[in-house]
Amino acid sequence: MEVFRQDTSVVLRYAEHVDGVEEAALRRVSQREGARIVRLPPFAGVELDVLDLSTLAHTGTFKDWVACVATARALQARTPIVAAQSSGNTANALASYVSHAGIRSVVLYPPDSRRRIHPHLAAHPLVDFVEVDAGEHRIKQILREVAQAAGVPALPSLTDQYEGNKLRAHLLCDAAKELGHDWDWHVQALSSAYGPLGFYRGVDELGCGPGPRLLGVQQEAVAPYAEALGGVGTDPTARILEPTLFRRLLTDDLVREVRRLCANTAGTVRMLSNRRYLDSQWRAVQLLEDAGVHVTLSPDGEPRERAGLYALCGALAAIEDGLVSRGERILVVHTGGSGPACDLFDPEHTAAEQDAVALITSLLARPVNGHSVAAAQRP
């Protein structure tokens, strides 16, 4: 059952709180960025709400908020071309928003994320997707190397990540007033964890910290936060069930920030085993469907994206394990998984690791509106 809805842009609703970006630029690039809260049946005496950041988002994930902010900042700076790397969701969001703003983009992604790419976005004349056959860390290095050499910004910046995601705190503050209650736990599946980090920055900005207890959920095959904070070992042979939750290597700053959040909110990060996730996946799908949150399936009948399902399955597991007490209220963040279905992407540009720099450099050097990038960047 839906209990709260922001059908128009959350970013525009709170535009005055976005540091360093003018509202006019945000209005120029905004494409919806909606959100809603749905209520699930209580589970073992625990109240369950879901913050659905997928259904009303233009590309189907919470990355639209960040892409909107990053693109508006680039537009404001009159940037003609940008570069990016992603496991899929950020790639789609940035491609959509920057092309909508008339900015060219070159976006790198790993082979495992091919099924995430939206073909209609890749077909846009201002967008070049490049499939790089390399690991996460190496793709990040390649992006930094070529972007710096070409004088092209790599989006989104860390500032954009935090500015886009902090708006969640403003939205939930207003939702809590309307609904007459707050939440004891804030649950999200983690990759880099920019979503929760931005959210809690927004909580601090509003002066209502420390906020709800953080429950981060990570999949068995990729759980660096659970390892760093709780010493939980992962099985190196475990299958990756959700490619968008892909970040294995964390900076010291990220680990410090998440550790601080857990300490301040009495929260934690847990690893959910493949077996336990798969045992509860379809129960979670049914709970969401019954509440009006459609879960998009791939042609093989499996969920197209599992990040939102991981958060809900992790919340149910935490209740079963006694971490969450009867009478408490959980807010599960459905970051993606209810976006539009699309055909399988057939990439135009693919590169082995050793060939990637040359290919991407050539794409970045292509003329922008008939002029070289260097010429387009001159005032």
Backbone torsions as a table, in degrees:
resi	resn	phi	psi	omega
1	MET	NA	128.1	178.3
2	GLU	-77.7	131.5	-178.6
3	VAL	-119.8	-13.2	179.7
4	PHE	-154.1	141.0	-176.7
5	ARG	-147.6	132.4	169.9
6	GLN	-120.1	93.9	-171.1
7	ASP	-77.1	-32.3	177.2
8	THR	-92.1	-176.9	-169.2
9	SER	-64.3	122.0	171.9
10	VAL	-64.8	-38.4	-179.1
11	VAL	-61.4	-43.5	179.8
12	LEU	-71.8	-33.7	179.2
13	ARG	-59.8	-35.4	-177.6
14	TYR	-116.6	29.2	-175.5
15	ALA	-57.1	-33.5	-178.0
16	GLU	-64.6	-17.2	-178.4
17	HIS	-94.6	-2.2	179.4
18	VAL	-85.2	111.3	-175.8
19	ASP	-70.6	131.8	171.0
20	GLY	81.3	3.6	179.9
21	VAL	-127.2	128.5	-178.7
22	GLU	-76.1	147.3	-179.3
23	GLU	-60.7	-34.0	180.0
24	ALA	-61.5	-38.9	178.4
25	ALA	-68.1	-40.1	177.7
26	LEU	-63.8	-40.1	178.5
27	ARG	-65.1	-35.4	-179.7
28	ARG	-64.6	-33.8	-173.2
29	VAL	-104.2	-15.7	-175.7
30	SER	-59.5	141.7	179.4
31	GLN	-130.5	5.6	170.7
32	ARG	149.3	-72.8	177.8
33	GLU	55.7	48.5	-179.7
34	GLY	-85.7	174.3	179.4
35	ALA	-159.7	160.3	176.1
36	ARG	-155.0	164.4	175.8
37	ILE	-120.8	130.7	175.6
38	VAL	-118.7	152.5	-178.6
39	ARG	-107.1	129.9	175.0
40	LEU	-97.5	163.9	175.0
41	PRO	-62.7	146.5	176.5
42	PRO	-56.7	148.1	-179.5
43	PHE	-126.3	115.2	-180.0
44	ALA	52.1	40.2	177.0
45	GLY	82.9	6.0	-179.8
46	VAL	-107.4	133.2	177.8
47	GLU	-80.2	134.2	-175.6
48	LEU	-121.3	118.5	170.8
49	ASP	-116.6	152.4	178.3
50	VAL	-123.5	124.1	172.5
51	LEU	-87.6	104.4	-175.5
52	ASP	-89.2	102.8	178.6
53	LEU	-101.6	15.4	-175.8
54	SER	-110.4	-50.6	-171.3
55	THR	-58.2	-41.6	-175.4
56	LEU	-98.9	11.6	178.1
57	ALA	-90.7	145.8	-174.8
58	HIS	-60.3	-44.6	178.9
59	THR	-103.7	3.9	172.6
60	GLY	95.0	7.3	178.6
61	THR	-143.1	166.5	179.7
62	PHE	-68.0	-10.0	178.8
63	LYS	-67.3	-15.0	178.1
64	ASP	-61.0	-36.8	-179.4
65	TRP	-62.1	-45.0	180.0
66	VAL	-67.2	-42.9	180.0
67	ALA	-62.1	-38.0	178.5
68	CYS	-62.3	-47.7	-179.9
69	VAL	-64.9	-46.0	-178.3
70	ALA	-63.3	-41.9	-179.4
71	THR	-68.2	-40.9	178.1
72	ALA	-61.8	-39.2	178.6
73	ARG	-65.8	-40.8	178.2
74	ALA	-65.9	-40.9	178.8
75	LEU	-63.7	-42.3	179.2
76	GLN	-61.1	-34.1	179.7
77	ALA	-87.5	2.8	-179.9
78	ARG	58.5	42.7	179.7
79	THR	-79.9	124.7	-176.5
80	PRO	-84.5	-24.3	-176.5
81	ILE	-150.7	144.2	179.3
82	VAL	-132.6	162.3	175.9
83	ALA	-124.6	157.3	-179.6
84	ALA	-159.5	162.6	171.4
85	GLN	-138.4	149.6	-172.5
86	SER	-166.1	161.0	172.1
87	SER	-90.9	5.1	173.9
88	GLY	142.7	-59.3	-173.1
89	ASN	-67.6	-45.8	177.3
90	THR	-65.5	-35.3	178.2
91	ALA	-59.4	-49.5	180.0
92	ASN	-63.7	-45.3	-177.1
93	ALA	-62.6	-47.9	-179.6
94	LEU	-64.7	-43.0	178.9
95	ALA	-58.0	-42.3	-179.9
96	SER	-66.5	-46.9	-173.4
97	TYR	-74.7	-42.6	-178.0
98	VAL	-70.8	-36.5	177.7
99	SER	-66.7	-37.3	176.1
100	HIS	-60.4	-31.5	-179.9
101	ALA	-88.9	-0.4	-180.0
102	GLY	81.6	21.7	-180.0
103	ILE	-106.9	136.3	177.3
104	ARG	-77.8	153.0	178.3
105	SER	-143.4	146.3	170.4
106	VAL	-122.6	118.6	-170.5
107	VAL	-123.3	123.8	-179.6
108	LEU	-95.7	146.2	176.4
109	TYR	-152.2	155.9	179.6
110	PRO	-83.7	159.5	-178.6
111	PRO	-55.7	-36.8	-178.7
112	ASP	-63.2	-17.6	-177.7
113	SER	-97.7	6.3	-177.4
114	ARG	-55.6	-40.8	-176.7
115	ARG	-69.5	-10.3	177.7
116	ARG	-83.8	-24.0	-172.3
117	ILE	-73.4	134.3	179.2
118	HIS	-85.4	115.8	-176.7
119	PRO	-56.6	-35.4	-177.4
120	HIS	-68.2	-27.8	175.5
121	LEU	-73.2	-41.5	179.5
122	ALA	-64.2	-25.1	-178.3
123	ALA	-78.2	-11.5	-178.9
124	HIS	-66.6	135.9	-176.9
125	PRO	-62.8	-18.2	-180.0
126	LEU	-93.4	2.2	-174.3
127	VAL	-118.3	131.4	170.7
128	ASP	-125.0	112.6	171.5
129	PHE	-90.8	138.1	179.4
130	VAL	-127.6	119.0	176.8
131	GLU	-86.6	115.7	-176.5
132	VAL	-109.4	120.4	-178.2
133	ASP	-82.7	78.0	-178.7
134	ALA	-155.3	167.7	179.1
135	GLY	-75.4	166.8	-177.8
136	GLU	-52.8	-50.0	-175.5
137	HIS	-63.9	-40.3	-178.3
138	ARG	-69.4	-37.7	177.7
139	ILE	-63.0	-39.9	176.5
140	LYS	-61.9	-42.3	178.8
141	GLN	-62.9	-44.8	179.9
142	ILE	-60.2	-44.1	179.3
143	LEU	-60.0	-48.8	-179.4
144	ARG	-59.6	-42.1	-176.9
145	GLU	-63.4	-50.5	-175.3
146	VAL	-75.1	-35.5	179.8
147	ALA	-65.2	-42.6	179.3
148	GLN	-65.8	-42.8	-179.4
149	ALA	-64.3	-35.7	-177.9
150	ALA	-88.3	-7.5	-177.6
151	GLY	69.6	34.5	-176.9
152	VAL	-113.5	132.9	179.8
153	PRO	-70.8	143.4	174.6
154	ALA	-97.6	121.6	-178.2
155	LEU	-109.7	154.7	-8.0
156	PRO	-82.2	150.5	173.8
157	SER	-73.2	166.2	176.9
158	LEU	-60.9	-37.7	177.1
159	THR	-60.4	-44.1	179.4
160	ASP	-63.2	-38.6	178.5
161	GLN	-58.6	-47.8	-176.5
162	TYR	-72.1	-41.1	-179.0
163	GLU	-65.1	-40.5	178.9
164	GLY	-67.5	-43.8	-175.0
165	ASN	-79.2	-21.9	-179.4
166	LYS	-68.6	-20.1	-178.3
167	LEU	-66.2	-19.6	175.7
168	ARG	-58.7	-37.6	-179.5
169	ALA	-64.6	-40.8	178.7
170	HIS	-65.0	-42.2	178.8
171	LEU	-62.8	-46.3	-177.1
172	LEU	-70.5	-28.7	175.0
173	CYS	-62.9	-45.2	178.6
174	ASP	-68.4	-38.2	178.7
175	ALA	-63.6	-41.6	-179.5
176	ALA	-62.5	-39.1	177.7
177	LYS	-63.8	-42.6	-178.6
178	GLU	-69.9	-38.5	-177.0
179	LEU	-83.8	-20.2	179.2
180	GLY	83.8	17.4	177.0
181	HIS	-157.4	157.8	174.0
182	ASP	-106.2	-166.1	-179.2
183	TRP	-127.7	145.1	179.0
184	ASP	-84.0	-29.3	-177.3
185	TRP	-132.0	144.4	175.5
186	HIS	-120.5	113.1	-170.2
187	VAL	-113.5	128.1	178.1
188	GLN	-148.5	142.1	170.6
189	ALA	-71.0	138.3	-173.3
190	LEU	-112.6	139.0	164.6
191	SER	-118.3	-87.8	172.6
192	SER	-81.3	-23.7	179.4
193	ALA	80.0	19.8	178.7
194	TYR	-64.9	-31.6	178.9
195	GLY	-59.1	-59.8	177.1
196	PRO	-61.7	-38.3	179.7
197	LEU	-61.3	-42.2	177.0
198	GLY	-67.1	-42.7	179.4
199	PHE	-56.9	-49.5	-177.3
200	TYR	-70.7	-25.1	171.2
201	ARG	-65.0	-39.7	175.9
202	GLY	-64.1	-39.2	176.7
203	VAL	-58.8	-45.3	178.7
204	ASP	-63.9	-40.3	-179.4
205	GLU	-61.4	-35.3	178.9
206	LEU	-78.4	-10.1	179.4
207	GLY	74.9	26.4	-179.8
208	CYS	-122.6	34.0	178.1
209	GLY	-72.7	166.6	5.4
210	PRO	-81.5	-8.8	-179.3
211	GLY	89.4	-177.5	-179.1
212	PRO	-67.1	160.8	178.5
213	ARG	-66.7	134.0	178.3
214	LEU	-83.4	129.4	168.5
215	LEU	-121.1	103.0	176.0
216	GLY	-90.3	141.0	-178.8
217	VAL	-122.0	130.4	178.0
218	GLN	-127.5	148.8	179.4
219	GLN	-77.6	158.4	-172.8
220	GLU	-59.3	-39.3	-173.9
221	ALA	-76.3	-22.5	-176.8
222	VAL	-139.5	90.1	-175.5
223	ALA	-135.0	56.4	-175.3
224	PRO	-66.5	-32.7	177.6
225	TYR	-69.0	-43.1	178.8
226	ALA	-61.4	-36.7	177.8
227	GLU	-69.4	-46.4	-175.3
228	ALA	-68.6	-37.6	-174.7
229	LEU	-91.4	-33.4	-175.0
230	GLY	-119.2	-0.9	-179.7
231	GLY	68.9	19.8	-178.9
232	VAL	-77.1	121.6	178.9
233	GLY	-80.2	145.2	177.0
234	THR	-107.4	157.2	178.4
235	ASP	-88.0	112.9	-177.3
236	PRO	-64.0	-15.7	179.2
237	THR	-94.4	-2.5	-178.1
238	ALA	-65.4	142.7	-179.5
239	ARG	-78.0	138.0	174.1
240	ILE	-75.5	117.2	-179.0
241	LEU	-90.5	-26.2	-178.5
242	GLU	-133.0	101.5	-175.9
243	PRO	-63.2	-24.8	-179.6
244	THR	-71.1	-20.3	176.0
245	LEU	-94.5	68.9	-162.5
246	PHE	-108.7	-10.4	-169.0
247	ARG	-74.0	117.1	179.4
248	ARG	-96.8	-37.2	-174.4
249	LEU	-102.3	119.1	-178.0
250	LEU	-108.6	147.5	172.8
251	THR	-76.7	157.9	176.6
252	ASP	-60.1	-35.6	-179.3
253	ASP	-63.9	-41.9	179.7
254	LEU	-64.2	-44.9	179.2
255	VAL	-62.3	-41.8	178.9
256	ARG	-61.5	-43.2	-178.8
257	GLU	-64.6	-45.2	-179.7
258	VAL	-69.2	-37.4	176.0
259	ARG	-61.2	-40.9	179.2
260	ARG	-64.8	-42.6	178.8
261	LEU	-60.5	-44.3	179.6
262	CYS	-63.6	-39.1	178.7
263	ALA	-67.8	-44.1	-176.8
264	ASN	-68.8	-33.4	-175.5
265	THR	-104.0	1.1	-173.5
266	ALA	59.7	39.3	-179.0
267	GLY	-101.2	-170.7	-177.7
268	THR	-162.0	167.0	171.6
269	VAL	-122.0	128.4	-176.7
270	ARG	-120.1	148.6	172.7
271	MET	-95.8	132.8	178.2
272	LEU	-107.1	119.2	-177.7
273	SER	-64.8	154.3	177.7
274	ASN	-57.0	-43.3	-178.5
275	ARG	-60.8	-46.1	-176.7
276	ARG	-69.2	-37.7	177.0
277	TYR	-62.3	-50.7	-176.6
278	LEU	-64.2	-31.8	177.2
279	ASP	-64.7	-27.3	-176.0
280	SER	-112.2	-1.1	-174.8
281	GLN	-56.9	-51.3	-174.3
282	TRP	-73.8	-26.1	171.8
283	ARG	-64.1	-42.2	178.9
284	ALA	-65.3	-41.8	177.9
285	VAL	-58.6	-44.9	-178.1
286	GLN	-66.4	-39.8	177.6
287	LEU	-59.6	-44.1	179.8
288	LEU	-67.4	-45.6	179.7
289	GLU	-59.5	-43.1	-179.8
290	ASP	-63.4	-27.3	-180.0
291	ALA	-90.4	1.0	177.9
292	GLY	94.0	14.2	176.8
293	VAL	-105.4	105.8	-177.6
294	HIS	-76.4	133.0	176.7
295	VAL	-100.3	118.7	-177.6
296	THR	-74.0	132.1	179.5
297	LEU	-107.1	149.5	173.3
298	SER	-80.7	169.2	178.7
299	PRO	-56.4	-24.8	179.7
300	ASP	-82.4	2.0	177.9
301	GLY	87.1	-0.8	178.3
302	GLU	-92.8	155.4	177.0
303	PRO	-56.9	134.6	-179.6
304	ARG	-64.2	-36.8	176.6
305	GLU	-140.2	141.1	-174.7
306	ARG	-112.6	3.5	-176.2
307	ALA	-59.7	-47.8	178.4
308	GLY	-64.3	-36.7	178.0
309	LEU	-67.4	-35.7	176.8
310	TYR	-61.1	-40.8	179.3
311	ALA	-63.0	-45.0	-179.0
312	LEU	-68.9	-43.9	177.6
313	CYS	-62.7	-37.5	177.1
314	GLY	-65.6	-37.0	177.1
315	ALA	-65.7	-44.4	179.2
316	LEU	-62.3	-40.3	179.0
317	ALA	-65.1	-39.2	179.6
318	ALA	-64.7	-35.1	176.4
319	ILE	-68.4	-46.1	179.8
320	GLU	-60.4	-34.6	-177.7
321	ASP	-84.3	-2.9	177.6
322	GLY	85.1	5.5	177.8
323	LEU	-67.9	-38.9	177.0
324	VAL	-100.2	132.0	-173.4
325	SER	-94.1	155.0	174.2
326	ARG	-55.7	140.3	179.4
327	GLY	91.2	-12.5	177.7
328	GLU	-83.3	164.1	179.9
329	ARG	-124.1	128.7	-178.4
330	ILE	-107.2	140.3	168.7
331	LEU	-112.4	113.1	179.1
332	VAL	-94.5	128.0	-177.7
333	VAL	-93.3	113.1	178.5
334	HIS	-91.4	88.8	-171.8
335	THR	-75.5	-23.9	-179.2
336	GLY	-174.9	164.3	179.3
337	GLY	126.5	-5.6	179.2
338	SER	-119.5	20.4	179.5
339	GLY	-78.7	-179.4	-177.3
340	PRO	-67.8	144.2	172.2
341	ALA	-74.5	150.1	179.4
342	CYS	-149.1	163.3	179.3
343	ASP	-70.3	164.0	177.8
344	LEU	-68.7	132.6	-178.4
345	PHE	-77.0	132.6	175.7
346	ASP	-110.5	102.2	-171.1
347	PRO	-67.6	141.3	173.8
348	GLU	-84.1	-34.8	-176.7
349	HIS	-117.8	119.6	172.7
350	THR	-130.7	150.0	-178.0
351	ALA	-150.3	136.6	168.1
352	ALA	-70.4	160.4	-175.9
353	GLU	-52.9	-43.5	-175.7
354	GLN	-71.9	-16.7	-178.2
355	ASP	-103.7	-6.1	-170.3
356	ALA	-65.0	-43.6	-176.4
357	VAL	-59.3	-46.2	-178.3
358	ALA	-63.0	-44.0	-179.0
359	LEU	-65.0	-46.6	-176.5
360	ILE	-68.0	-38.3	177.2
361	THR	-59.4	-41.9	179.8
362	SER	-66.6	-37.4	178.8
363	LEU	-68.4	-39.3	178.8
364	LEU	-67.7	-25.1	-178.7
365	ALA	-85.6	-6.0	178.5
366	ARG	-59.6	147.6	179.3
367	PRO	-61.6	146.2	174.5
368	VAL	-109.8	113.6	-178.1
369	ASN	53.8	40.0	175.7
370	GLY	86.7	0.9	-179.4
371	HIS	-125.1	154.7	175.8
372	SER	-66.8	159.0	178.4
373	VAL	-59.0	-43.3	-179.1
374	ALA	-59.4	-41.6	-179.9
375	ALA	-68.6	-39.7	-178.2
376	ALA	-66.4	-25.2	-178.6
377	GLN	-83.6	-12.8	179.8
378	ARG	-73.8	141.9	179.0
379	PRO	-66.2	NA	NA
